[in-house]
Amino acid sequence: MYQLLKQSTSALLIWALIPLGVISLHPFAADNASFNKTLIIVLLIYTIFFSVVTHELCHGPAAFAGGDTTARNSGRLTLNPVAHFSIVGTFLLTLILYMVKAPVMFGFA
């Protein structure tokens, strides 16, 4: 577990800085409605990405408890989003589903 925290320290710092940056910009958004909407969209995208990365990260220890070491061996026990995304499952599948106007969109890491 210590190694997980050691690898995720820089990613955790980056994840913490994004909402702090948005919060620091909030006083400037009070008078500008379009800027306020932009900040809300940024926070929404941040929340979705953070939720997906945390969700995928939690699969690793659960699988490890069951005896599967794949996540640990492939370096996916981290908060770094790059380690959890795949070209096919994250980008290509989502793009194809969007283009065919699928009623449900999903992906995999």
C-alpha positions as CSV (number, residue, x, y, z in Angstrom):
1,M,0.0,0.0,0.0
2,Y,2.9,2.4,0.7
3,Q,4.2,1.9,-2.8
4,L,0.7,2.9,-4.1
5,L,0.7,6.1,-2.2
6,K,4.3,6.8,-3.2
7,Q,3.5,6.5,-6.9
8,S,0.3,8.5,-6.6
9,T,1.7,11.5,-4.7
10,S,2.4,13.7,-7.7
11,A,-0.9,12.6,-9.4
12,L,-2.8,13.4,-6.2
13,L,-1.2,16.8,-6.0
14,I,-2.3,17.5,-9.6
15,W,-5.8,16.3,-8.8
16,A,-6.0,18.6,-5.8
17,L,-4.7,21.7,-7.7
18,I,-7.3,21.6,-10.4
19,P,-10.3,22.4,-8.1
20,L,-8.2,24.8,-6.1
21,G,-7.5,26.7,-9.3
22,V,-11.1,26.8,-10.3
23,I,-12.1,28.0,-6.8
24,S,-9.5,30.8,-7.0
25,L,-11.1,31.9,-10.3
26,H,-14.6,31.9,-8.9
27,P,-14.6,35.6,-7.6
28,F,-13.9,36.7,-11.2
29,A,-16.8,34.6,-12.5
30,A,-19.4,36.3,-10.3
31,D,-20.0,39.1,-12.8
32,N,-19.5,37.1,-16.0
33,A,-22.2,34.5,-16.7
34,S,-20.3,32.8,-19.6
35,F,-17.1,32.5,-17.5
36,N,-19.2,31.0,-14.6
37,K,-20.6,28.4,-17.0
38,T,-17.1,27.6,-18.2
39,L,-16.0,27.0,-14.6
40,I,-18.9,24.7,-14.0
41,I,-18.1,22.7,-17.1
42,V,-14.5,22.4,-16.1
43,L,-15.5,21.1,-12.6
44,L,-18.0,18.7,-14.2
45,I,-15.3,17.3,-16.5
46,Y,-12.8,17.1,-13.6
47,T,-15.4,15.2,-11.5
48,I,-16.1,12.7,-14.2
49,F,-12.4,12.1,-14.9
50,F,-11.5,11.8,-11.2
51,S,-14.4,9.4,-10.6
52,V,-13.4,7.2,-13.5
53,V,-9.8,7.1,-12.4
54,T,-10.7,6.4,-8.8
55,H,-13.1,3.7,-9.9
56,E,-10.5,2.0,-12.0
57,L,-7.9,2.3,-9.3
58,C,-10.2,0.5,-6.8
59,H,-10.5,-2.5,-9.1
60,G,-6.8,-3.2,-8.6
61,P,-6.7,-3.8,-4.8
62,A,-10.0,-5.7,-5.0
63,A,-8.6,-8.0,-7.7
64,F,-5.3,-8.3,-5.7
65,A,-7.3,-9.4,-2.7
66,G,-8.8,-12.2,-4.8
67,G,-5.3,-13.3,-6.0
68,D,-5.1,-11.4,-9.4
69,T,-1.8,-9.4,-9.7
70,T,-2.5,-8.0,-13.2
71,A,-3.2,-4.4,-12.1
72,R,-0.1,-4.3,-9.9
73,N,2.1,-5.9,-12.6
74,S,0.9,-3.5,-15.3
75,G,1.3,-0.4,-13.1
76,R,-2.3,0.5,-12.8
77,L,-2.3,1.0,-9.0
78,T,-2.0,4.8,-9.4
79,L,-4.1,7.9,-9.7
80,N,-2.3,8.8,-12.9
81,P,-5.1,8.8,-15.5
82,V,-2.8,7.9,-18.4
83,A,-2.2,4.4,-16.8
84,H,-5.9,3.7,-16.9
85,F,-6.9,4.8,-20.4
86,S,-6.5,2.7,-23.5
87,I,-6.7,4.0,-27.1
88,V,-9.3,1.4,-28.1
89,G,-11.5,1.2,-25.1
90,T,-11.4,4.8,-23.9
91,F,-11.2,6.8,-27.1
92,L,-12.0,4.7,-30.2
93,L,-15.0,2.9,-28.8
94,T,-16.5,6.1,-27.3
95,L,-16.0,7.9,-30.6
96,I,-17.7,5.1,-32.6
97,L,-20.6,4.9,-30.2
98,Y,-21.0,8.7,-30.4
99,M,-20.9,8.7,-34.2
100,V,-23.6,6.0,-34.5
101,K,-25.7,7.9,-31.9
102,A,-25.8,4.9,-29.5
103,P,-28.3,5.3,-26.7
104,V,-25.7,4.2,-24.2
105,M,-22.1,5.1,-24.2
106,F,-19.4,3.1,-22.4
107,G,-15.7,2.4,-22.5
108,F,-13.1,0.3,-20.8
109,A,-9.6,0.8,-19.5
